[in-house]
Amino acid sequence: MPDRTPKAIRAALAPEELDTFDQGYRAAMARATEELDLAPAIAFIDQWWPLAVLRAHGEHDRVMTAAAQLQERAARGEDLGTIPLDEEFRARLRARIDTVG
């Protein structure tokens, strides 16, 4: 699991993602400096960290393929077999996210 730092996130990314990351990071830091508020930098880290986790675990390609397949099925109007998110499921999901983050 990569640390939740810019350096660790960047190290987990694919080479083709680095320019976008670097530009966004610099913009977020400039905004944080100008506003005297770390919120833009924190929001940037929050945006990129899930991608770094997927990359670090080798799951990115699988997740992107599955998402593309779901998007194609939805575009064709197919039933995706979704289930409602009941409170028990939401609680389990929250607990799982909390152990990762």
C-alpha positions as CSV (number, residue, x, y, z in Angstrom):
1,M,0.0,0.0,0.0
2,P,1.6,3.3,-1.0
3,D,1.8,6.0,1.7
4,R,-0.6,8.9,1.3
5,T,2.1,11.2,0.2
6,P,2.8,12.9,-3.1
7,K,6.2,11.1,-3.4
8,A,4.7,7.6,-2.7
9,I,1.7,8.2,-5.0
10,R,3.9,9.4,-7.8
11,A,6.2,6.3,-7.4
12,A,3.2,4.0,-7.9
13,L,1.9,5.7,-11.0
14,A,2.4,4.5,-14.6
15,P,4.9,6.6,-16.7
16,E,2.1,8.0,-18.9
17,E,0.4,9.4,-15.8
18,L,3.4,11.3,-14.4
19,D,3.1,14.5,-16.4
20,T,-0.6,14.9,-15.5
21,F,0.2,14.2,-11.8
22,D,3.2,16.6,-11.8
23,Q,1.2,19.5,-13.4
24,G,-1.8,18.9,-11.1
25,Y,0.5,18.7,-8.0
26,R,2.2,21.9,-8.8
27,A,-1.1,23.7,-9.5
28,A,-2.5,22.4,-6.2
29,M,0.5,23.5,-4.2
30,A,0.5,26.9,-5.9
31,R,-3.1,27.4,-5.0
32,A,-2.5,26.2,-1.4
33,T,0.4,28.6,-1.1
34,E,-1.6,31.5,-2.5
35,E,-4.7,30.8,-0.4
36,L,-2.7,29.9,2.8
37,D,-4.8,26.8,3.0
38,L,-3.7,23.2,2.5
39,A,-7.2,22.1,1.3
40,P,-6.2,22.1,-2.4
41,A,-3.2,20.0,-1.8
42,I,-5.1,17.5,0.4
43,A,-7.9,17.3,-2.2
44,F,-5.3,16.5,-4.8
45,I,-3.8,13.7,-2.7
46,D,-7.3,12.4,-2.1
47,Q,-8.0,12.3,-5.8
48,W,-4.8,10.5,-6.8
49,W,-4.3,8.1,-3.9
50,P,-7.0,5.5,-5.0
51,L,-5.3,5.3,-8.4
52,A,-1.9,4.7,-6.8
53,V,-3.4,1.9,-4.6
54,L,-4.8,0.2,-7.7
55,R,-1.5,0.5,-9.5
56,A,0.5,-0.7,-6.5
57,H,-1.7,-3.8,-6.2
58,G,-1.7,-4.5,-9.9
59,E,-5.5,-4.0,-10.0
60,H,-5.8,-1.0,-12.3
61,D,-6.1,-2.7,-15.6
62,R,-8.6,-5.3,-14.3
63,V,-10.8,-2.5,-12.7
64,M,-10.6,-0.4,-15.9
65,T,-11.6,-3.4,-18.1
66,A,-14.5,-4.2,-15.8
67,A,-15.7,-0.6,-15.8
68,A,-15.5,-0.4,-19.6
69,Q,-17.5,-3.6,-19.9
70,L,-20.2,-2.3,-17.5
71,Q,-20.3,1.0,-19.4
72,E,-20.8,-0.8,-22.7
73,R,-23.5,-3.0,-21.2
74,A,-25.3,0.1,-19.8
75,A,-25.0,1.9,-23.1
76,R,-26.8,-1.1,-24.8
77,G,-29.5,-0.9,-22.1
78,E,-28.7,-4.2,-20.5
79,D,-29.7,-5.0,-17.0
80,L,-26.6,-4.8,-14.9
81,G,-28.0,-6.8,-12.1
82,T,-27.3,-4.1,-9.5
83,I,-28.4,-4.5,-6.0
84,P,-29.6,-1.8,-3.6
85,L,-27.1,-0.6,-1.0
86,D,-28.7,-1.5,2.3
87,E,-27.4,-0.2,5.6
88,E,-25.6,-3.5,6.4
89,F,-23.7,-3.4,3.1
90,R,-22.9,0.3,3.6
91,A,-21.5,-0.4,7.1
92,R,-19.3,-3.2,5.8
93,L,-18.1,-1.1,2.9
94,R,-17.3,1.8,5.3
95,A,-15.3,-0.5,7.6
96,R,-13.4,-1.9,4.7
97,I,-12.5,1.5,3.4
98,D,-11.4,2.6,6.9
99,T,-8.9,-0.3,7.1
100,V,-7.4,0.7,3.8
101,G,-7.2,4.5,4.3
